[in-house]
Amino acid sequence: MSARPRQPAPTVLLTGFAPFDGDDRNPSWEAVRALHGRRVAGHRIVARELPVEFGASLARLRRAIRELRPALVLCVGLAGGRDAISFERVAINVDDARIPDNAGRQPIDEPILRDGPAAYFSTLPVKAMYAALREAGIPAEVSQTAGTFVCNHVFFGLMHALRRRRRIRAGFVHVPPTAVLPLDVTTEALRIAIRTALTTPVDRRIGAGATE
């Protein structure tokens, strides 16, 4: 009897951003790219780069989701003023750009989706992911805001696209600059976060909120 063909491993879609605001590097993409093709908890990681552009970033993300049909989606962005890996809890329905995107667009006080909800919550186990990084000695936090630039735009659009596909868990994480956290540490943090998300069916109930 002939052997049954091997089933392909389920996929994790991991995205990072192109450089922006005059920089020639973006650690979100560099860390994501370092994990491309690796396997974590039986899943194959596929990395995709998103443009730092309102609209175009979401179009590329949606195409990747249709193509890969992933079990999990984790989008990663750079937060220049932070000093820890930030697991985002909530995406809000507004674009309010302090600087133009890479296509020169600078929306101000515009909804991402007209007649859409005010916000979406991550469906990832953000508390468990936060705890796993802290236990590994990597600085981490649960963040209550993903800003109002392209990162939040992608986060909101991601959760809207998957709002009826509950089996696909998804969310967003911000990483600090490499001057704050070396790239190899950021890459390992993402690997741990993905493993935790894939192996944690119910999030941990631990305090990780903010007082201000």
Protein Blocks (a to p, Z undefined) as FASTA:
>chain_A
ZZddddddddddddddddeehiabdfklmmmmmmgoiaeehiacddddddddehjlmmmm
mmmmmmnopabdcdddddfkbcbdcddfbdcdddddfbdcfkopacehiafbghiafbdc
dfbdfklmmmmmmmnopacdddfbebjbfklmmmmmmmmmmmmmmklgcdddddddfklm
cfklmmmmmmmmmmmmmmmmbacdddfbdfZZ
